[in-house]
């Protein structure tokens, strides 16, 4: 009886399976062939991607490396008695080895391509894959600019799909963007996000000598996206994807792109000259802190001139240490980094107009920008070396002494330098927090030259007795040059 039930169950199961199989073969699911709605609030980004993606290319670079050379030799197998071949390596052969990969953007119909310098740095061979069929082209390196991490390539041909370029200065935080490129060697990849911030400077992505003005975005940027396009909602390239902030190596929602305004300036010069010709003013600059603004009696943004280099264009134009530069050719100067970027973008021998504040008065100064490559030094005091020792207190935590003949002789301080010598700065003190350091020299207090510690203390006393804001404006000399520091002594 038990056995019969088992067979009955198996038969039933067989019938069910067979019936299901027959039903599956006969079944045909309905499929809606209509595309999704791409209008109004459901428009999506397909039309933008279709417009821009043909202009975005994949780039691979190779470097010639001296490798062992392989030779075939015959040997006798001692066990079987048969001959066999083995490849032996002999030094001397040069072989192209893969170096890196990234993305690029076609910017002209005759084959000029912009990418990041780090994508093709030190490469001996560069190949570019264009279009959906990834047609390969050998690319010529037209020029590179390490200071902005940009490079221009050229492929032979005509009628290439050039991207439409937009003005990055018209973009704002919150604007929609797409990032296009070949992350992880996956071509035709697009991600979506917004602009998180504009004008990110001093990130040290391009090093201390670099020129940075990054667009920050949360559109996913990953390794291989470098050199790809950051695109606005009109399908215009407004940036070149360059770097990510990451603790893991992957995307964390903080990416950076070089703005198109800077890209255009560099690209045009690399194509015309093969290099970037940057403007040179010849000043050491700093930001106007709240304390400096109080001491100088200025309001608003700007960059303070710590020092003017001897023989530089700034000196010839009449710019002086302590001046606050507020405008360049009518454009507001927000801080020192912005002014440095603006000057660097101007070609040498160009006449410009600065607006400055000096002793509370606004002045207009005309200047002819020089060439950065022709400058000899960035500080008229660079190379000076001195150390420290001594006795009076000007600011809490600061010990100063006179620059006497013995101290000058011992430390090699030139006779044309006057002021008081900083012997010691107590850690955590007001002087330490202000940025003063032992071994530096205070040459001016509130724009007045000081020759010794007594004069310095007398000037401080006058400030303390005044009814106004009690701030000392110090001009400080060091082996790195000069700078202005404001210290509240209230």
JOKACOR-V282103 format. One record per helix or strand of 2 or more residues. SS is the DSSP state (H for helix, E for strand). FROM is the first residue (numbers start at 1). LEN is the number of residues. If there is no record, write none. Layout:
ss = (SS	SS)
from = (FROM	FROM)
len = (LEN	LEN)
//
This chain:
ss = (H	H	H	E	E	E	H	E	E	E	E	E	H	E	H	E	E	E	E	E	H	E	E	H	E	H	E	E	H	E	E	E	H	E	E	H	E	H	E	E	H	E	E)
from = (2	40	46	56	83	112	117	125	135	140	150	164	168	176	183	189	214	229	236	255	260	279	283	290	303	313	324	331	336	351	361	370	372	392	398	405	420	430	441	448	453	471	481)
len = (25	3	10	21	24	5	4	6	4	6	5	2	3	6	3	12	4	3	9	5	14	2	5	7	6	5	5	2	9	8	8	2	3	2	5	7	6	5	5	2	13	8	8)
//
